[in-house]
Amino acid sequence: MSAIAGIYYSNGMNVEIEEYGQLMQGLQRYHADAVHTWHDRSVFLGCHAQWITPESRNEVLPYYDALNKLAITADVILDNRDDLFHRLQVDPSRRSGMTDSELLLLAYRKWGQDAPNYLIGDYAFIIWDEERQLLFGARDLFGNRTLYYHQSWHRLAFCTTIMPLLSLPGVKKELNEMWLASFMAIPVMVESGDIESTVYKGICQIPPAHSFTAAAGKLTLSKYGSIIPAQPLRLKSNEEYEEAFRAVFQEAVQSGLRTDRQVGVFLSGGLDSGSVASFAARTLQSQGKKLNSYSYVPVNQFVDWTNRHVVADESPYIKATAQYAGNINDHYMDCPDRSPLSVVDDWLDLLEMPYKFFENSFWIKGINEQAERDGVGMLLTGARGNQTISWGSAVQYYAVLLKKLRWVQFYREVQSFSRGMGIGRSRLLSLICKQAMPFMPQASLLRGEPDVPRMIHPEFARKTNVMELLQEQDAELSGFLRSNPVEARVSQLQSLVIANLRGTKGTKLSLQHRLWERDVTCDPRVVRFCLSVPLEQYVQQGVDRSLIRRATKGYLPDMVRLNQRIRGIQGADWVHRILPAWPAIVDELQQLRRDDSVNEMIDVNRIEAALADIGEVPTPDSAFSPQIRFLMRSLILYRFLKQF
């Protein structure tokens, strides 16, 4: 794991030591196990390395291959090493100690600019090809590692983070008003429909699943790869599908364990993280290591306001998984002195941009800090399991059966699901028919009033023409709302906008806390497998998420594995946590309303209306209130804007 940097002058001008010195100095905020640079006249490469894997301890980056005249710097962990060894015919005696960057360079030598199509893992890298006089690099398929750049005149500069680029001569720290307008106009978590821009004018990013070439003063971006499987999977029985699932999932989990440090996992009470933890704990036991699990629980004083089908404290389910799987050191973290408000400045500093995911921000930060203290190198998650391993909504599946007029199967399934879930058939049929309506308009984030009010001032929206621009991006932004569940699932997994959001948070948390977050439920091998499985494997005999429930028999306790009625909800106590600071929050929002430097961009009238709607003090059960979420997002944005 590394923070990397590079400078290239296409006109042959020398990169000066003061220039690249400033770039590398900007990375000193992060711990480094080694810092190296490589410089050859018009090209500079740097690496601020953190050792995570056993092989990385022998890695010297940047590395120059004098024989082939190639230089590389890389932030990389490759998961398909064995496959690459075979394809590249690497001698067995060289394999165990070969670093990921060496293997990546071999891939470039064989496949050139097609190399990213053969790589599985998390990476961002830059290669200087002296013979061809070009820079080549790429960002991984799901954008799990970031790579920003600034281009001006004949200079092209790259870096894993943004601030070092802003320290370069001739680069001004200026707001990108169009990005900011998109951020305020989009009501969901994503920041912008533009996958290349950032909040800073002149600072761009290599999008996920893209490679780039820079030669003769021109930067060219190219999309590569696909998550779509080559063909559907057709097996003979449920048991064969379950066995195939376990095999591909075990391979992904095994990849996530490649560290000579401790291994951790985010563990909730559900199927996704529970499956990750159970498979990982078994594998680590054979290696003589224990798995550290980290779970958020509400503070003691919190009174659970959620309904009978939702639980804020998942610890009974978490403990059941930890005890059943075994070989787990389980940690339960209530972060008693923290709230979404208390960590705002820390997150703004870390992310280098405003953010919207404040509800869980305090415990995510707390868990990363504890994992760092425990010496964790890999921190596993099941963050995208809902779209991959545990996908399978019964209502959506039954709507498909209804549309296909498969009456007998439809009747049997609805009967079983109604009995199992305790839902009346008339109510269930109403939900299914609504889902199956053929003439329903395509849902959109941009049409009508959103759940959370838009922060953008109407005049600023008109000035930037942002709504018209977002309409052009609506298919990308609203794809996960499609009425066809299969199309919605694929759209969400393919979304580079969502990938950017996750990659930004994951990369910068990892550098700050010296650990690598790995979402094994979003391993490309797992994703392609899950998309290849027939729809009927995911809902069977009145049981939703059927494939993972069947495949994890013997891995998860039945209390978790067969639980269809209760779901956990994380961060339900966030409003409870901010109540002591509510007067200060109101004061800051009133300051925002009076601040002429920002109230032409932020809709202060909505802030006034939201405060009036909430009243003197919010109640803990307003955690999902659109008004209070709008106010918190506005406060976070205001703090960011005050930096300019």
N, C-alpha and C positions, 0 to 999 in steps of 0.2 A: 504494500500500500504506500502510495507516494503522492506528494503534491509536485507537479511537474511544470516546467516553464520553457519557453523558447522564443527566440527572436530571429527573424530572417529578413535581410535586405536584398530585394530582387535586383537592385542595380549594382550589386557588388560592393557596396559601401561597407566598411568594417563596423561591426558591433563593438561599441566602446565599453570598457570595463565599468565606467560609472553607470551606464545604461542597464547592463544585466545585473550589476551589483544591487541597484534599486529593486529590480524585479525579485531577486532572491531574498533581499532583506525583508520584503513584504511577507514572506512565508515563515519568518522566524517566530511568529506568534504560535506556531505549532511545534510540538515536540518532534525531534528528528533523531533517528538512530545513526544516520549518515547523511552528509550533504556533499554532493559532487557537481561539478560543472564540466562542460566540454565546449570549446570555442575554436572555430576555424574561420577566421576573417569575417565573412558576411553571415555566418550562422552561429547561433549560441543555443545550447540545450542545458537545462538544469534539472536537478532532482533533489527533493527534500524527502528522504525515505524514512518510512516507518516499517520495521520488520514484523511481519505477521506470520508468514509461512516458513517452514524450515529452510526451504531453498532460498528465500530472500536474504538470509543472513550471509550468503556468499555472493550476493548480487551487487555489482557496481554499476550504477546508473548516473549519468548517461554512459553508454558503452559504445565504443567505436570498433567496428570490424574493419581493420586495415586492409585485409585481403580483398574484401568485396566492396570496400569504400562506402560503408553504411554506418550511420550513427543513429542511436535510438535512445529516447527517454520514454518511460512508460509508467502508468499507474494501472497495474494489471494483476488479475488473478485468473488463470485459465482453468476451467473445469473439465475440459475434454483432453487432458494431457495424453492419456493412453492412446486415444484415437489419433491425435496429432503425431505422436511418436511413430505409430504404424504408418500413417500416410507419408510422413517425411523420412521414413526409413532411418530413424535415429538408432544408432548402435545401443543395444541393451545396457552396456557398461557405462554409457553416458547419461542414462535417463534419470536415475534417482537424484542426482545433484544438479540437473539442468534447471536453470531459472526460467521463469515464465517469459521474461523479456528475450532471452536467447531463443526460446522456442517460437516466440512471436516473430523474431527476425528471420528464423529459418522459414517460417510460413510466408513471409514477404518475399524472400528469395525464390521460393518455388511458385507462388501464385500471384506475386505482384500486388496490384491494387484490388484483386479479388480475394485477398487473404482474409478480410473480416467475415466473409461468407463461411469460412471454415472454423471460426473461433466461437467457443461457448465460454462465457464467463463475464466478469465485470472489468471494463477497461476503458482507458483513454490513452492514446499513445501518439508520438510524433517520431517519424523516421526521416532523416536527411539522406537522400540518395545522391551521392556526389557525382556518380557517372551520368545520371539523367538530369542533374541540377534541379531537383525538385524536393519539396517537403510533401510527405504523405502521412496521413494519420486517420484515426477513426474513434468513434465513441460507441460503446456496446449497444446491443439490440434494444435493451430496455432502459438505456440512459442511466445506469446505476452509478457511473462516474461522470463528473462534469469536465468540460473543457471550454474556456472562454477565450475570446480573442479580440484584438484591436487592430484595425487596418487603416493606415494613413500614409500618404505619399508612397514611398517604396518600402516601408517597414510593415512587417506583419509580426505581431507579438501574441503569444499564447500563454495561458496559465490555468491551473486547476481552480483557482479562486479569482475574485474580481479585483479586490483592493490593490494587489501588486501591479495590475495593469494601469490603474488610475494614478500610480506613482511615477509612471514613465514620463519623460520630457515630452511636452506637446499634447498630453492627454488631460482634458478637463473633466472634473466631476460635475456633470450636468444631468438633469432629469430627462428621461425619454418620455415626453408627454403622451405619446400614443400608447406606449406600454402601460403607463399609469392609468390612462383612460380605460383601457381594456380591463385592468385589474379591478377598477371600481365598478365597471359596468357588468362584469360577469358575476353572477350571484353565488356560484359554487366555489369549491376550494381552489381550482386552477387559477393561474395568474393572467395568462394571455393566450390568445389563439395563434399568435405568431411564435413559432417554435425556435426562431433564431434570435429574437431581440431580447434585451434585458431592460431593467429599470433605468440603466445608465445610457445616455446618448453616446454612441460610438463604441460601446462594448456589446459584442454579440456572443453567441454560443454555437458550438457545433451541435446540431440537433441529435437526439438519440437515433440509432440505426443509420447513421450517416458517416461516410468517409469524406476526406478532403484531399485535394492536391493544391499546392501553391508553386507556381513556376512562371517565370517571365512576367512577374507583376500581377498575375491573375490568380484569384482563389476560386476553386470550383468545388461545390458540394455535390455528393452523389448518395442517393438512398440505396441501401443494400439490405439483403436478408428478408425473411418473412417468418411469421409464427404459424402460418397456415400449413397443416400437414400435407404431405405429398398425396395421401389417399386415405379414405376412411378405414378404420380398423374393424375387421370382421372376424370375430372369434366364435367358438362353438357354444360356450356356456358362460354363466355368471362367474363360475370359479376361474375360468381362464382370464376374464377381464380383471378380476380381483388380483390374481397372481401377476398379471402384466402391470397393473397399477403399482403394486408393492415393489416390483423390480425397478421401474423407472423412478419412483419416489425415493427408494433407498439409494440409488445412484446419485440423485440430486443432494440428498442429505449428506452422503459420504463426502461429496465435493465441498460442502460447507463446513466440514470438520478439519480441513487441512490447515492446521496451525500447531506450532509447538508451545503455544500458550493455552490458557483455559478456554473453554467453550461455554457460551451462555445462550439463553433462549428467552424471548418474550413469551410468557405463558399466560393465556387467559383460560376461561373455563370451557372453550368451544372445541370444535373438531379440528380446525386448521393448525393452530399452534400446539394443540395437544398431540396431533399426529407427528408434527415436526419433533416435539420433545421426546415422544416415545421411541421413534426410530433412532434419534440421535443418542438417547441414553443407552440403548442396547448396543449400538456400535461402539460408543466410548467405553463401555464396560469391558469389551474385548481388548481395548487398548490400555486398560488400567487407569482410566480417567473418569471423573464424575462430571455430570452436566449441571451447570448452575442455571436455575430458572429464576426469572424476575417477573413479578406480577404486581399490578396496581390494585390497591384496595382503598375504599373511601376512609376518611378520618373517623375516629371513634364517635365524635359528636354528631355526625351526619345521620339524619333520620331519613330512611329510604322512602321516597315519595312515589316510586315507580309502581306500575300496575302488576297484577299477579302473573303476567306472562313475561315480565322483564325483571332482572335482578341487577342491582348496582354493585353488590359485593359477590363476586364469583368465587371466593375462596373455597367454599365446600367442593365445587367442581374441580378447581385447580388442585386442591389437596388430594382428591380422588385420583386424578391423573398422575400426580407425582408419586403417590404410594403404589399405584398399580404398575406403572412403568418401572419404578425403582431406579436406583443409581442417579438420583436427582437431589441436589442441594437446593431446596426451594426457599426463595426470598419473597416476602410480602411487604410491599412498600406503600405507605400512605402519605409520604412526603408532607408531614404535618405543618411545616412552616412555609409551605409554598402554595401559590395560586397562579392562575393564568396571568394575573396582573404583575406579580412579583418577578416573573421571568421574561417580561416583554423586552427589556433592554438587552438582556443576554441573547435572546433569539435574533433580534435585529442585528446585533453585532456579528453573530455566528453566520446568519444567512446572507448578509449583505443586501438585504431587500426586505420589503414588507411581506407579511404572511397572513393567512386566514385561519389556520388550524389551531387556534389558541386553546380550545377546550381540553385537549390532552397534552398541551405543551409542557406543563409543569412536571408530570410524571414521566414523560419521555426523557426529559432532561435528567431527572433524578435517577432513572434506571441506568442511563448511559454513564453517569458519574459513578454509581455503585459498581457497575460492571468493570469500569476502568480500575477502581480500587482493588477489585478482586482478580486483576490480571487477565481479564478476558481478552482474547484476540479476535475471535469470531462470535458475533451475536446474531443468532438465527431468528427469523421471524416467519410467520405465515400470513403476512399482510394482504396478499392478493388471492388467498385461497378461495374466497367467495366466488371468484370468476374462474377458478381452475379446479382444484381437487374437491371442494365441497359444493360446487355449483349444482343446481337442480331444484328449482322452485316447483312445487307440486301444482300450484294454480296455473303457472305459465305452461307447464306440460299438459295439463288437462285442457287448456285452451287450444293447444295444438291438436290434441285428439279430437276435440269438438270440430275444429275447422276441417279436419280430414275425414269427418263423419265415421269415425271408428267407435260406433255406439256401444258395442258390447264391452270393449276394454274401458271405454270412458265410464260406463255405469259401474263396473267393478272397482275401478280405481277411486271414484268419488265416494262410493260406499265405504271402502276401507279407510280412506283419509278422513272422512267425516267421523267415523267411529273412533279412530286413533287420536284425533285432535280434539274431539268433543265439540266440533263445530256443526251447527245445524245445516242440513243439506240445502235448504232454501237460501241461506246466507252464502254458502259456498258456491252454489250455482250462480248467484248474482255476481260474485267476484269473478268467476270463470267467464261468464258471458260478457262482462265488461272488458276483460282482457282479450276476448276473442272477436270483439266487434270489428267487422271488416272495413268500416268507413271512418274509423277514428282518425282524426288528423295527426300527423307526425308531431310528437311532443317536441318542444323547443325551449331552450333556456332563455331565448331572446324575445319571444312573443308573450305578451301578457305580463302580469305582476309576478315576480319571483317569490319564493318562500322567504328569503332574506332580502330586505330592500336594497336596491342598488345605492352605493355610496356616492356615485358621480353626480355633480351638479348639472342640471339640464343645460345650462349655457356652455359648460365645458364639454358636454357631450356633443352639442351642436358645433362648437368650435373645432373639435377634433374629428367630427364625422364618424365617431367610433361605432355607433350602432349599425350604420351601413356597412362598415368594414367587418364587423362581427357577423353580420348576416351572410357574408361571403364565406365565413369560417364555421357556419352553424352546423354543417354536417359533421365536422370534426368535434365541435364542442358538445353537440347534443346527441351524438351517435349512441351513447349508452342509454338513451331514453326510448329507443325504437321499440315498437310494439312487438316485433318478432324477437323472442328472447335469445335465439341463436345469433342473430345479427347484432343485437345489443351487446351480447357478451364479447363477440369478436371485435366490435368497435371499441369497447372499453380496453381490451387487452392490446389493441393496435395503436391506441391513442398516444401520440408523441407528446401531446400537451400534458397528459397525466404522468408520462414517463419523466418529463422535465421536472415536475413538482416533486416526485419521489426521489429523483437523482440528486437534486439540490440539497434536500434535507439529509439524505443518507451520506453523501460525500462529505459534507461539512461537519456533521456529527462525528463521522469516523476520524477525521483529521484532528478534531478537538479532543477526542477521548481515546485515541490510539487503538481503535478496534474497528472491525469491518462488519457492517450489517449485511447479512445475506438472507434474502427472501427465497427460500427453496421452493415455495409454491409458485414462484414466477421464473423458475429455471426454464429456459427455452425447450428443453427435452420434456419437462413435465407439461408445459403449456401445449406443445404440439400433440402430446399423447392425449391430453384431456379433450382437445378439440377434435380428435379423431374418433373418439368413443361415441357410439350411437346414443341418441337422446334417451331412449328407453332404459339405458343403464343408470341414469341419474334419478329416476323416479320409478319405484316399483311397489306394488301391493300396498298403496297408501302411505308409503314412506318416501319423504323427500331426501335429497342428498344421499341417495341410496348407495352409490358406488363406494364412497368413503366409509359409510357406516358398515358395509359388509366387509370391505378390505381391511379395516382396522380391528376386526374381531381378534382378541388376544393381544392387541396393542393398547387399546383404550378401555377403561371400565364402562360397563353398560350404562351407568349413571350419566356419562358424557356421550358415549357412542350412540345411544338410542334416544337421547333427549330431543324431542321435537317441540315441546311445549314452552320451555323457558329459554330465553336468550339473555346473555349478559350485555350490559351497556357500560362502557368505560367513560370516566369523567363526569358521571351524573352529579357529583358533588361540587362542580366547579363554581356554581353561583353561591353555594354555601360558603366556599372558601373566600370569595371576594367581598362578602357582606361587610366585614370590618372596614374595608377600604372604600365602600360605596360613596361616602361624601367626597373623598379625594377624586374618585372617578368622575363624579358629577362636576366638580370644580375644573378638572382638566378638559372635559367636554365643553364646558362653558367658555373656557379659554380658547378652545378651537373655534367656537362660534364667533368670537370677537377678533380672531387672527386674520387680518386681511390677506396675508401671504398664502393662506390655504383655503379660505372659505369661498373662493371663486372656483375651486375644483371639487371640494366636498360639499354635499348637499346639507347645509346646516339646518334648513327647515325640517328635514326628516329627523335630524338629531333632536330638535326641539319637540317634535311630535312624539318621538320614541320615548323621551324622558317623561313626557306628560302621560303617555300610555302606561308606563311602568309604575308611576306613582312615586311616593316618597322613598320606598325601599323595595327592591325586588324580593320575591320569595324563592326559596331553594328549588321549588318545582317548576320554575321558569327557565330551566336550563336549555330547553329547546325553543324558547320564545324567539321569534324572528327579530323582535325589537331589541332585546338585550344583546343578541349576537351581532346585530348591526352596530350597536354602540361600541362593543368591544373591538370590532374590526376597524371602526372609524378612529378609535383611540390609538390603536397600533399604527395605523397609517399616518396619523398626525405626528406621532413620535418619530417616525421615519422621516417625514417631510421636514421636521424641524432641524434635521442635520444639514439642510441646504441653506 
